[in-house]
Amino acid sequence: MKALTWQGVNKLSVEKVPDPGIQNSHDVVLRVIRSAACGSDLHLLGGYIPAMEKGDVLGHEFLGEVVEVGPSVRKHKVGDRVVVSSFIACGKCWYCSKELYSLCDNGNTNPALTEFLWGSNPGGCFGYSHAMGGNAGSHAEYVRVPYADVGAFAVPEGVSDEAAVFASDAGPTGWMGADLGGVQPGDVVAVWGAGAVGQVSAQAAALLGASRVVVIDRYPERLAMAKELAGAETLDYTAVDVDAALRELTGGRGPDVAVEAVGMEAHSTGVQFPYDQAKQQLRLQTDRPTAVRQAIYSVRKGGSVFVLGVFAGLVDKFPLGAAMNKGLTIRGAQMHGQRYIPMLLDRIAKGELKTAQFGTHVMPLSKAPKGYELFKDKKEGCVRPVFLPGG
């Protein structure tokens, strides 16, 4: 079959790779219908995530049609249209029993590197390096799905492919930021990053009862989309002092909840950007924490900061004193997709949550390297490229 493969730093190509098959009794094999690029894929492309090997198949946000079913699968049959959580979880371990699915003890079959880096291993992930299990990704004609009864979900008939694909990763990730960030009715919520994840966080905050939602970014088309879909107020961080603007909006306090949806390659206009970038390139730190720092300084005393953006290792100049002395709650996680996907599909079906518009550039899989170029460089107003393996 054909698949998009990682060939080295900033090198992608569509190649022929072996077809997947049933390896364990709880597997299914899908014919991929749509597979979306994710902002976290750019960290793989740029060489910031370890344990990538030449020829690895990328992609972790997808839906497809079941074409083969393992003998222990009970919830799915050939012909079903399903959306799949990007994180792989067994559904039976202690963490899964607490709905902490991305922390599953059994989803990652290669835990040694992450145990060394972080003290323990998270679950596995499709197409996201051998540190996260070495699972082949979804930018392909077919993909094997382990623990299919746990991680694959039937798509309601009234939900389009265009909308359903983002219930795989961007939807649950963004919703989790508002939910586990503790958004309460009447809160003021600030979201750093107006990509698909940040925009879902903004919509989620509004649906959970926030009185005001503020989205921070520098791309006008993304800010306009956040304003239209979530009713959010927007700030262009290249044009305003974000901290001062947030305090003015909140009577001097700052937002109640801050959601960081940017991650390890954050951009800024201040002197911290060249500082962080130089240290990252010299491997004196692995990540650029610009947006996290700003969220910690800007959120109100006693507020909550939730980190959705992907971080790999170590950062410099982390404002621990501010976090402690302001009495902040700081949380983060890879997304617990299995907890949220059924609810999100229901909300999409009812028209409460809008996701289809994130796929601004739909193209055949053969054009995927070009799609990633547009995505990485934010050309042509690209929010997300979506690939059609059968196109």
KEKE-3310 file (N, C-alpha, C; in steps of 0.2 Angstrom, whole numbers, plus 5000, padded with zeros to 4 digits):
npx = (5004:5001:5009:5012:5028:5041:5057:5068:5074:5063:5060:5049:5040:5029:5028:5029:5023:5022:5007:4995:4990:4980:4986:4984:4971:4961:4962:4957:4957:4958:4951:4958:4948:4949:4963:4970:4983:4992:4996:5006:5013:5022:5033:5039:5042:5052:5062:5062:5057:5062:5068:5062:5062:5069:5057:5046:5028:5018:5005:4990:4977:4961:4948:4940:4935:4930:4938:4944:4942:4947:4946:4942:4936:4921:4913:4913:4911:4914:4914:4909:4909:4921:4928:4944:4953:4968:4977:4982:4974:4972:4960:4958:4968:4974:4975:4966:4954:4952:4949:4960:4966:4976:4987:4988:4994:4997:4996:5008:5020:5033:5041:5053:5061:5053:5051:5064:5065:5054:5051:5041:5030:5019:5003:5002:5004:4997:5008:5018:5032:5045:5046:5034:5028:5030:5020:5012:5007:4992:4992:4990:4984:4978:4976:4981:4972:4974:4967:4953:4940:4940:4946:4940:4926:4910:4904:4890:4877:4872:4884:4896:4911:4920:4918:4919:4932:4940:4936:4944:4956:4960:4947:4944:4956:4956:4944:4947:4956:4948:4939:4947:4954:4946:4935:4922:4904:4902:4916:4931:4940:4956:4964:4978:4984:4977:4974:4967:4965:4966:4955:4944:4945:4941:4928:4923:4924:4915:4903:4903:4900:4907:4909:4916:4927:4944:4955:4971:4983:4992:4988:4977:4967:4964:4961:4949:4941:4940:4933:4921:4916:4917:4912:4922:4932:4947:4965:4979:4995:5006:5002:4997:5000:4999:4997:4993:4982:4973:4972:4965:4953:4948:4945:4957:4962:4965:4963:4952:4954:4968:4972:4984:4988:4998:5013:5029:5036:5034:5030:5036:5036:5045:5061:5063:5060:5071:5081:5075:5074:5088:5093:5086:5090:5103:5102:5102:5090:5075:5063:5052:5045:5037:5023:5018:5024:5019:5005:5006:5010:4999:4987:4974:4977:4977:4971:4969:4980:4981:4990:4990:4998:5011:5025:5042:5053:5064:5064:5069:5070:5058:5044:5043:5042:5032:5021:5019:5018:5007:4997:4993:4985:4992:4990:4992:4991:4992:4979:4964:4956:4946:4938:4931:4927:4914:4904:4908:4905:4892:4888:4893:4884:4873:4875:4881:4895:4907:4918:4921:4926:4940:4947:4955:4962:4960:4966:4973:4982:4994:4998:5003:5016:5017:5005:5010:5020:5013:5005:5015:5022:5011:5004:4993:4982:4981:4974:4972:4979:4970:4970:4966:4967:4962:4961)
npy = (4994:5012:5025:5039:5044:5046:5053:5058:5073:5086:5080:5071:5058:5049:5033:5015:5003:4989:4980:4982:4970:4958:4957:4954:4947:4957:4967:4978:4980:4995:5003:5018:5032:5047:5056:5067:5080:5085:5097:5093:5084:5091:5093:5081:5081:5091:5086:5086:5077:5062:5045:5043:5034:5031:5029:5027:5028:5041:5050:5052:5055:5051:5043:5028:5014:4998:4984:4972:4960:4956:4940:4942:4954:4963:4974:4980:4978:4971:4984:4994:5012:5021:5031:5035:5035:5044:5040:5025:5013:5000:4998:4991:4992:4999:5013:5015:5012:5023:5032:5038:5037:5040:5037:5024:5008:4997:5001:5006:4998:4999:5005:5010:5021:5032:5030:5032:5046:5053:5046:5037:5028:5034:5030:5021:5028:5032:5032:5040:5040:5028:5029:5030:5018:5014:5012:5010:5024:5034:5040:5033:5020:5009:5004:4997:4994:4993:4986:4988:4988:4997:5009:5013:5021:5020:5030:5042:5042:5054:5062:5070:5064:5074:5082:5072:5067:5075:5072:5063:5067:5082:5086:5079:5082:5097:5098:5092:5101:5112:5105:5098:5108:5115:5123:5134:5139:5156:5159:5167:5163:5160:5156:5150:5150:5147:5136:5121:5113:5123:5131:5121:5120:5133:5133:5123:5129:5139:5132:5125:5135:5147:5165:5173:5171:5171:5171:5169:5173:5174:5174:5180:5174:5163:5168:5175:5164:5158:5168:5168:5154:5151:5162:5170:5182:5190:5191:5198:5193:5200:5213:5218:5220:5206:5202:5214:5217:5206:5208:5220:5216:5209:5216:5218:5206:5195:5180:5167:5153:5147:5140:5132:5129:5127:5123:5115:5122:5136:5153:5170:5188:5194:5196:5184:5174:5173:5169:5157:5149:5148:5141:5129:5125:5122:5112:5114:5116:5107:5111:5126:5136:5147:5151:5145:5151:5164:5161:5157:5169:5178:5172:5173:5175:5160:5154:5142:5133:5124:5113:5109:5109:5099:5094:5089:5087:5096:5113:5130:5143:5142:5148:5145:5150:5160:5152:5145:5155:5162:5153:5143:5131:5119:5109:5095:5085:5071:5067:5060:5052:5041:5044:5055:5055:5049:5058:5069:5066:5065:5079:5085:5079:5085:5098:5107:5107:5113:5107:5103:5113:5115:5107:5114:5112:5100:5085:5073:5058:5057:5070:5074:5078:5091:5096:5096:5105:5117:5118:5118:5130:5139:5143:5150:5151:5139:5129:5115:5102:5089:5072:5061:5045:5037:5045)
npz = (5000:4999:5008:5018:5023:5035:5031:5037:5045:5041:5029:5019:5011:5000:5000:4995:5007:5018:5018:5032:5045:5054:5070:5084:5093:5097:5087:5073:5056:5046:5031:5027:5027:5029:5034:5045:5046:5061:5073:5082:5074:5067:5076:5075:5061:5062:5069:5083:5091:5099:5093:5080:5065:5049:5036:5044:5046:5046:5055:5065:5067:5062:5052:5047:5037:5043:5038:5041:5055:5071:5080:5094:5094:5098:5096:5083:5065:5049:5037:5045:5049:5057:5070:5077:5092:5094:5104:5111:5120:5133:5140:5152:5162:5177:5175:5164:5170:5178:5168:5162:5149:5140:5148:5149:5154:5145:5132:5126:5118:5119:5130:5136:5133:5136:5149:5154:5150:5157:5169:5169:5158:5145:5137:5120:5104:5088:5074:5080:5083:5089:5102:5107:5105:5092:5082:5066:5057:5051:5039:5027:5016:5023:5040:5055:5070:5086:5101:5097:5102:5112:5108:5095:5087:5082:5069:5070:5058:5053:5054:5046:5036:5035:5047:5057:5057:5065:5077:5081:5087:5088:5093:5105:5112:5113:5120:5132:5138:5142:5150:5160:5164:5172:5169:5174:5175:5171:5171:5165:5151:5144:5129:5122:5106:5091:5083:5077:5089:5099:5095:5097:5111:5114:5110:5118:5131:5130:5128:5140:5149:5151:5153:5146:5132:5127:5113:5108:5096:5081:5068:5056:5050:5057:5069:5066:5063:5075:5082:5075:5076:5090:5096:5102:5109:5103:5102:5095:5097:5092:5091:5102:5120:5128:5142:5148:5141:5144:5158:5158:5152:5162:5174:5180:5186:5178:5168:5173:5169:5160:5145:5137:5121:5111:5112:5110:5101:5102:5097:5098:5100:5108:5117:5122:5113:5103:5112:5118:5106:5102:5112:5111:5098:5101:5109:5122:5129:5127:5122:5118:5129:5128:5127:5138:5149:5148:5150:5163:5170:5167:5171:5183:5201:5210:5200:5185:5175:5160:5151:5135:5123:5115:5124:5125:5134:5143:5149:5150:5161:5168:5176:5191:5203:5202:5199:5211:5221:5217:5219:5209:5200:5190:5176:5164:5150:5138:5127:5133:5124:5123:5133:5129:5115:5111:5117:5110:5097:5097:5101:5089:5080:5084:5081:5090:5091:5081:5068:5055:5048:5050:5042:5030:5019:5008:5001:4989:4996:4989:4988:5000:5006:5001:5007:5021:5020:5017:5029:5039:5036:5037:5025:5013:5022:5029:5040:5044:5034:5026:5021:5008:5006:4996:4986)
capx = (5000:5005:5009:5017:5034:5047:5063:5073:5072:5060:5060:5043:5039:5024:5031:5025:5025:5018:5000:4994:4986:4978:4992:4981:4964:4957:4964:4954:4961:4953:4953:4957:4944:4952:4968:4972:4989:4991:5002:5011:5017:5027:5038:5042:5045:5058:5067:5062:5054:5067:5066:5060:5066:5067:5052:5040:5022:5015:4997:4986:4970:4959:4943:4940:4930:4933:4939:4946:4941:4950:4941:4940:4932:4914:4909:4914:4911:4916:4909:4907:4913:4923:4934:4949:4957:4975:4981:4980:4973:4969:4953:4958:4973:4972:4974:4960:4949:4951:4948:4966:4967:4983:4992:4988:5000:4998:4996:5014:5024:5041:5041:5059:5064:5049:5052:5070:5064:5049:5050:5036:5028:5012:5001:5005:5001:4998:5012:5022:5039:5046:5046:5027:5026:5032:5014:5012:5002:4986:4993:4991:4978:4976:4980:4979:4970:4974:4961:4948:4933:4941:4948:4937:4920:4905:4902:4883:4875:4872:4890:4900:4918:4924:4918:4921:4939:4943:4934:4949:4962:4959:4941:4945:4962:4954:4939:4950:4959:4943:4936:4951:4956:4941:4930:4915:4900:4904:4923:4934:4945:4960:4967:4984:4984:4970:4974:4961:4964:4964:4948:4939:4945:4937:4921:4921:4924:4909:4898:4903:4897:4912:4906:4920:4933:4948:4959:4977:4987:4994:4986:4971:4961:4963:4957:4942:4937:4938:4928:4915:4913:4916:4910:4928:4936:4953:4971:4985:5000:5011:5000:4996:5003:4994:4995:4990:4975:4969:4970:4960:4947:4945:4945:4964:4963:4967:4958:4951:4957:4972:4973:4990:4987:5004:5017:5036:5039:5030:5033:5034:5039:5049:5068:5063:5060:5078:5084:5073:5076:5095:5094:5083:5094:5109:5100:5102:5084:5072:5056:5051:5039:5035:5016:5016:5026:5014:4999:5007:5010:4993:4981:4973:4979:4972:4968:4971:4983:4981:4995:4988:5003:5015:5032:5046:5058:5066:5063:5073:5067:5051:5042:5040:5040:5025:5016:5019:5016:5000:4993:4990:4984:4994:4989:4993:4990:4990:4972:4961:4951:4941:4933:4927:4924:4907:4901:4909:4902:4885:4888:4894:4878:4867:4877:4884:4902:4909:4924:4923:4930:4947:4951:4955:4966:4959:4970:4975:4988:5000:5001:5004:5022:5015:5001:5013:5023:5008:5004:5021:5023:5005:5003:4986:4977:4980:4973:4974:4978:4967:4973:4962:4971:4959:4960)
capy = (5000:5018:5029:5045:5041:5051:5051:5062:5080:5090:5076:5067:5055:5044:5026:5009:5000:4983:4981:4979:4964:4957:4954:4952:4946:4963:4971:4978:4984:5000:5007:5025:5037:5053:5057:5074:5082:5088:5102:5089:5081:5096:5092:5075:5083:5096:5082:5088:5071:5057:5039:5042:5030:5032:5025:5027:5030:5047:5051:5049:5058:5048:5039:5023:5008:4992:4979:4965:4960:4950:4936:4945:4961:4963:4980:4982:4973:4974:4989:5000:5018:5022:5036:5031:5039:5044:5036:5018:5011:4993:4998:4986:4993:5004:5020:5015:5011:5030:5036:5041:5033:5041:5034:5016:5004:4992:5004:5007:4992:5001:5010:5011:5028:5037:5029:5036:5053:5055:5042:5032:5028:5035:5025:5022:5033:5030:5037:5045:5038:5022:5030:5030:5012:5012:5010:5014:5029:5034:5043:5027:5017:5005:5005:4992:4997:4988:4987:4992:4989:5002:5015:5015:5022:5021:5037:5042:5042:5061:5066:5069:5063:5081:5083:5066:5065:5079:5069:5058:5070:5089:5087:5077:5086:5103:5098:5091:5107:5116:5101:5097:5115:5117:5129:5134:5144:5163:5160:5170:5158:5162:5150:5152:5146:5147:5130:5117:5111:5129:5133:5117:5122:5139:5131:5119:5133:5143:5127:5124:5141:5153:5171:5176:5167:5175:5167:5173:5170:5180:5173:5183:5169:5158:5172:5176:5158:5157:5173:5165:5148:5150:5168:5172:5188:5188:5195:5197:5195:5204:5219:5220:5217:5201:5202:5220:5216:5201:5211:5225:5213:5205:5220:5218:5200:5190:5175:5161:5147:5148:5134:5132:5125:5129:5117:5115:5127:5142:5159:5176:5194:5197:5194:5177:5170:5171:5166:5150:5146:5147:5136:5123:5122:5120:5106:5116:5114:5103:5114:5133:5137:5154:5152:5142:5156:5169:5159:5157:5176:5181:5170:5176:5172:5155:5151:5136:5133:5118:5113:5104:5108:5094:5095:5083:5086:5101:5120:5134:5149:5141:5153:5141:5155:5163:5147:5143:5161:5164:5148:5141:5124:5117:5102:5094:5078:5069:5067:5054:5052:5037:5047:5061:5054:5048:5064:5074:5064:5067:5086:5087:5078:5090:5105:5111:5108:5114:5104:5102:5119:5115:5104:5119:5110:5093:5083:5066:5056:5058:5077:5075:5082:5098:5098:5098:5112:5122:5117:5120:5137:5143:5146:5149:5151:5132:5127:5108:5098:5082:5068:5056:5039:5034:5051)
capz = (5000:4999:5014:5019:5027:5037:5028:5040:5047:5036:5023:5019:5004:4999:4998:4996:5013:5018:5021:5039:5046:5061:5074:5090:5092:5098:5082:5067:5050:5043:5025:5029:5023:5029:5039:5046:5049:5067:5074:5085:5069:5065:5080:5071:5055:5063:5072:5090:5095:5097:5091:5073:5060:5042:5033:5048:5043:5050:5055:5071:5067:5056:5052:5041:5036:5045:5032:5044:5062:5075:5083:5100:5093:5099:5095:5076:5060:5042:5034:5050:5048:5064:5071:5081:5096:5092:5109:5111:5127:5133:5143:5157:5167:5183:5173:5160:5174:5180:5162:5161:5144:5137:5153:5149:5155:5140:5125:5123:5118:5119:5135:5139:5132:5139:5156:5155:5150:5161:5175:5168:5151:5143:5132:5114:5099:5081:5070:5084:5085:5093:5110:5109:5103:5085:5078:5060:5057:5047:5032:5023:5013:5028:5046:5060:5076:5092:5106:5093:5105:5117:5105:5089:5089:5076:5068:5068:5051:5052:5055:5039:5036:5036:5054:5061:5057:5070:5084:5083:5091:5090:5097:5112:5115:5115:5125:5138:5140:5145:5155:5165:5166:5177:5167:5177:5172:5172:5171:5159:5149:5139:5125:5118:5100:5087:5078:5078:5096:5103:5093:5101:5118:5115:5109:5124:5136:5129:5130:5148:5152:5152:5152:5140:5130:5123:5110:5107:5091:5076:5061:5056:5047:5063:5074:5063:5063:5083:5083:5072:5079:5097:5099:5106:5108:5100:5103:5091:5101:5089:5090:5109:5126:5130:5149:5149:5138:5148:5164:5156:5151:5168:5180:5184:5189:5174:5167:5178:5167:5154:5141:5132:5115:5107:5113:5111:5096:5102:5094:5101:5097:5113:5117:5124:5107:5100:5118:5118:5100:5102:5117:5108:5093:5103:5113:5129:5131:5121:5121:5119:5133:5128:5129:5145:5154:5148:5153:5171:5172:5165:5174:5190:5207:5212:5193:5183:5169:5157:5145:5129:5118:5116:5126:5125:5139:5148:5147:5154:5164:5170:5182:5196:5209:5200:5200:5218:5225:5214:5221:5203:5198:5183:5174:5157:5148:5132:5127:5135:5119:5124:5138:5126:5108:5110:5118:5105:5091:5099:5100:5082:5076:5086:5078:5095:5091:5074:5067:5048:5044:5051:5036:5025:5013:5007:4995:4989:4999:4985:4989:5007:5007:4999:5012:5027:5018:5018:5036:5043:5035:5037:5019:5010:5027:5031:5047:5044:5028:5027:5016:5006:5003:4990:4981)
cpx = (5004:5004:5014:5022:5039:5053:5069:5070:5070:5060:5054:5043:5033:5028:5027:5028:5021:5011:4999:4990:4984:4984:4989:4974:4959:4958:4958:4959:4956:4956:4952:4953:4947:4957:4970:4979:4987:4997:5008:5016:5023:5034:5042:5046:5052:5063:5067:5060:5059:5064:5062:5065:5064:5062:5046:5034:5019:5007:4994:4979:4966:4952:4943:4935:4933:4933:4941:4945:4944:4945:4939:4936:4925:4910:4909:4913:4913:4911:4907:4912:4915:4928:4938:4953:4964:4979:4978:4980:4970:4962:4953:4962:4970:4970:4968:4954:4947:4950:4954:4969:4974:4989:4992:4994:5002:4998:5002:5018:5031:5042:5047:5062:5060:5050:5059:5069:5060:5048:5045:5034:5021:5009:5004:5001:5002:5003:5016:5028:5039:5046:5038:5024:5027:5026:5014:5006:4996:4986:4994:4984:4975:4980:4977:4978:4970:4969:4955:4941:4934:4942:4945:4929:4916:4903:4894:4882:4875:4878:4894:4907:4922:4924:4921:4928:4943:4940:4939:4954:4961:4953:4942:4951:4959:4948:4942:4953:4954:4940:4941:4955:4952:4936:4924:4911:4902:4912:4925:4940:4949:4963:4972:4985:4977:4970:4968:4960:4962:4957:4943:4939:4941:4930:4919:4920:4917:4903:4898:4901:4901:4908:4910:4926:4937:4954:4965:4981:4989:4992:4979:4965:4959:4959:4950:4938:4935:4933:4921:4912:4912:4913:4916:4930:4943:4959:4976:4991:5006:5009:4998:5000:4998:4992:4991:4982:4970:4967:4965:4953:4944:4946:4952:4966:4967:4962:4958:4955:4961:4973:4979:4990:4992:5009:5025:5040:5036:5034:5032:5037:5044:5056:5068:5063:5067:5082:5082:5075:5083:5096:5092:5087:5100:5108:5102:5095:5080:5066:5057:5045:5036:5027:5014:5018:5021:5007:5000:5007:5003:4987:4980:4976:4974:4969:4971:4974:4983:4985:4993:4994:5008:5022:5035:5050:5059:5066:5067:5068:5059:5049:5039:5038:5033:5020:5014:5015:5009:4995:4989:4989:4986:4994:4991:4992:4990:4983:4969:4955:4945:4936:4928:4924:4917:4903:4902:4906:4894:4884:4889:4887:4873:4869:4880:4891:4904:4916:4926:4927:4937:4951:4951:4958:4965:4962:4971:4981:4994:5003:5002:5010:5020:5010:5004:5018:5019:5006:5009:5022:5017:5003:4996:4981:4976:4980:4975:4973:4975:4968:4967:4966:4968:4958:4965)
cpy = (5006:5022:5034:5043:5047:5048:5054:5069:5084:5086:5071:5064:5050:5038:5020:5005:4993:4984:4979:4973:4963:4954:4951:4951:4952:4968:4972:4981:4989:5002:5014:5029:5044:5053:5064:5075:5085:5092:5098:5085:5085:5095:5086:5077:5087:5092:5083:5082:5065:5050:5038:5038:5031:5027:5024:5031:5035:5046:5048:5052:5056:5045:5034:5018:5002:4987:4972:4966:4954:4946:4938:4951:4960:4969:4983:4976:4976:4978:4995:5006:5020:5028:5033:5036:5038:5040:5029:5015:5004:4993:4994:4988:4998:5011:5020:5015:5018:5035:5040:5037:5034:5039:5027:5013:4999:4995:5005:5001:4993:5006:5013:5018:5033:5036:5032:5043:5056:5052:5037:5033:5030:5029:5025:5027:5031:5035:5042:5043:5031:5023:5029:5023:5010:5010:5014:5018:5029:5037:5038:5025:5013:5006:5000:4996:4992:4990:4991:4993:4995:5009:5017:5016:5023:5028:5038:5044:5050:5065:5065:5067:5069:5083:5078:5065:5069:5077:5064:5061:5077:5090:5085:5081:5093:5103:5097:5097:5111:5112:5100:5103:5118:5122:5128:5139:5151:5164:5164:5165:5161:5156:5153:5147:5145:5141:5127:5115:5117:5131:5128:5119:5129:5138:5127:5124:5137:5138:5125:5130:5147:5159:5174:5171:5171:5170:5171:5169:5176:5179:5175:5179:5165:5162:5173:5170:5156:5162:5170:5159:5147:5157:5172:5179:5186:5193:5193:5198:5199:5211:5222:5217:5212:5201:5208:5219:5212:5204:5217:5222:5210:5209:5220:5211:5195:5184:5170:5155:5149:5141:5135:5127:5126:5124:5119:5120:5133:5148:5165:5182:5196:5194:5186:5172:5168:5167:5158:5146:5144:5141:5129:5120:5120:5114:5107:5116:5111:5107:5122:5134:5144:5155:5150:5148:5162:5168:5159:5164:5179:5179:5173:5172:5166:5152:5144:5137:5125:5118:5107:5103:5103:5096:5089:5081:5092:5108:5124:5140:5148:5144:5149:5145:5158:5158:5145:5149:5163:5158:5144:5133:5123:5110:5101:5087:5077:5067:5060:5053:5047:5040:5052:5060:5053:5054:5069:5073:5066:5075:5088:5085:5083:5097:5109:5112:5108:5111:5104:5107:5119:5112:5109:5117:5102:5090:5076:5064:5058:5065:5079:5079:5089:5100:5100:5104:5118:5123:5120:5128:5142:5147:5145:5149:5144:5131:5120:5105:5091:5078:5062:5050:5036:5039:5050)
cpz = (5000:5006:5014:5025:5029:5035:5032:5041:5041:5029:5024:5012:5005:4996:4998:5002:5013:5021:5028:5039:5053:5065:5081:5089:5093:5092:5077:5062:5047:5036:5027:5024:5023:5035:5039:5049:5056:5069:5078:5080:5067:5069:5077:5065:5056:5067:5080:5094:5093:5095:5085:5069:5053:5039:5038:5045:5048:5050:5061:5072:5061:5058:5046:5042:5038:5039:5035:5051:5065:5078:5090:5100:5094:5096:5087:5071:5054:5039:5038:5048:5055:5064:5077:5085:5094:5097:5110:5118:5128:5136:5149:5163:5172:5180:5168:5164:5177:5174:5160:5155:5141:5142:5153:5150:5150:5133:5122:5123:5118:5124:5138:5139:5136:5147:5158:5155:5155:5167:5174:5160:5150:5139:5125:5109:5092:5078:5073:5087:5089:5100:5112:5106:5096:5081:5072:5060:5052:5041:5028:5020:5018:5034:5051:5066:5081:5097:5103:5097:5110:5113:5098:5091:5083:5076:5066:5061:5049:5052:5049:5041:5038:5043:5058:5062:5063:5077:5086:5088:5093:5094:5104:5116:5117:5120:5132:5141:5144:5151:5161:5168:5171:5175:5171:5174:5175:5172:5164:5157:5143:5136:5121:5112:5097:5082:5080:5085:5100:5101:5096:5108:5119:5114:5115:5130:5136:5131:5137:5152:5154:5149:5146:5139:5125:5120:5107:5101:5086:5069:5060:5054:5053:5068:5072:5064:5071:5085:5081:5075:5086:5100:5103:5104:5106:5102:5099:5095:5098:5089:5097:5114:5129:5137:5151:5147:5142:5155:5163:5155:5157:5175:5184:5186:5185:5173:5172:5176:5160:5151:5136:5127:5109:5107:5112:5106:5096:5100:5098:5098:5102:5113:5119:5118:5104:5106:5118:5112:5099:5106:5114:5103:5095:5108:5120:5133:5125:5118:5122:5123:5133:5130:5136:5150:5154:5151:5161:5174:5172:5169:5181:5195:5209:5206:5191:5176:5166:5151:5141:5124:5120:5118:5127:5131:5144:5145:5152:5156:5165:5176:5188:5202:5208:5201:5207:5222:5223:5216:5215:5203:5191:5182:5167:5156:5141:5132:5129:5130:5120:5129:5134:5119:5107:5111:5113:5098:5091:5098:5093:5078:5078:5083:5084:5094:5083:5073:5060:5045:5046:5045:5030:5018:5012:5000:4995:4993:4996:4986:4996:5009:5006:5005:5019:5026:5020:5026:5040:5042:5035:5031:5017:5016:5029:5038:5048:5037:5030:5020:5014:5002:4997:4984:4975)
residu = (MET:LYS:ALA:LEU:THR:TRP:GLN:GLY:VAL:ASN:LYS:LEU:SER:VAL:GLU:LYS:VAL:PRO:ASP:PRO:GLY:ILE:GLN:ASN:SER:HIS:ASP:VAL:VAL:LEU:ARG:VAL:ILE:ARG:SER:ALA:ALA:CYS:GLY:SER:ASP:LEU:HIS:LEU:LEU:GLY:GLY:TYR:ILE:PRO:ALA:MET:GLU:LYS:GLY:ASP:VAL:LEU:GLY:HIS:GLU:PHE:LEU:GLY:GLU:VAL:VAL:GLU:VAL:GLY:PRO:SER:VAL:ARG:LYS:HIS:LYS:VAL:GLY:ASP:ARG:VAL:VAL:VAL:SER:SER:PHE:ILE:ALA:CYS:GLY:LYS:CYS:TRP:TYR:CYS:SER:LYS:GLU:LEU:TYR:SER:LEU:CYS:ASP:ASN:GLY:ASN:THR:ASN:PRO:ALA:LEU:THR:GLU:PHE:LEU:TRP:GLY:SER:ASN:PRO:GLY:GLY:CYS:PHE:GLY:TYR:SER:HIS:ALA:MET:GLY:GLY:ASN:ALA:GLY:SER:HIS:ALA:GLU:TYR:VAL:ARG:VAL:PRO:TYR:ALA:ASP:VAL:GLY:ALA:PHE:ALA:VAL:PRO:GLU:GLY:VAL:SER:ASP:GLU:ALA:ALA:VAL:PHE:ALA:SER:ASP:ALA:GLY:PRO:THR:GLY:TRP:MET:GLY:ALA:ASP:LEU:GLY:GLY:VAL:GLN:PRO:GLY:ASP:VAL:VAL:ALA:VAL:TRP:GLY:ALA:GLY:ALA:VAL:GLY:GLN:VAL:SER:ALA:GLN:ALA:ALA:ALA:LEU:LEU:GLY:ALA:SER:ARG:VAL:VAL:VAL:ILE:ASP:ARG:TYR:PRO:GLU:ARG:LEU:ALA:MET:ALA:LYS:GLU:LEU:ALA:GLY:ALA:GLU:THR:LEU:ASP:TYR:THR:ALA:VAL:ASP:VAL:ASP:ALA:ALA:LEU:ARG:GLU:LEU:THR:GLY:GLY:ARG:GLY:PRO:ASP:VAL:ALA:VAL:GLU:ALA:VAL:GLY:MET:GLU:ALA:HIS:SER:THR:GLY:VAL:GLN:PHE:PRO:TYR:ASP:GLN:ALA:LYS:GLN:GLN:LEU:ARG:LEU:GLN:THR:ASP:ARG:PRO:THR:ALA:VAL:ARG:GLN:ALA:ILE:TYR:SER:VAL:ARG:LYS:GLY:GLY:SER:VAL:PHE:VAL:LEU:GLY:VAL:PHE:ALA:GLY:LEU:VAL:ASP:LYS:PHE:PRO:LEU:GLY:ALA:ALA:MET:ASN:LYS:GLY:LEU:THR:ILE:ARG:GLY:ALA:GLN:MET:HIS:GLY:GLN:ARG:TYR:ILE:PRO:MET:LEU:LEU:ASP:ARG:ILE:ALA:LYS:GLY:GLU:LEU:LYS:THR:ALA:GLN:PHE:GLY:THR:HIS:VAL:MET:PRO:LEU:SER:LYS:ALA:PRO:LYS:GLY:TYR:GLU:LEU:PHE:LYS:ASP:LYS:LYS:GLU:GLY:CYS:VAL:ARG:PRO:VAL:PHE:LEU:PRO:GLY:GLY)
# end
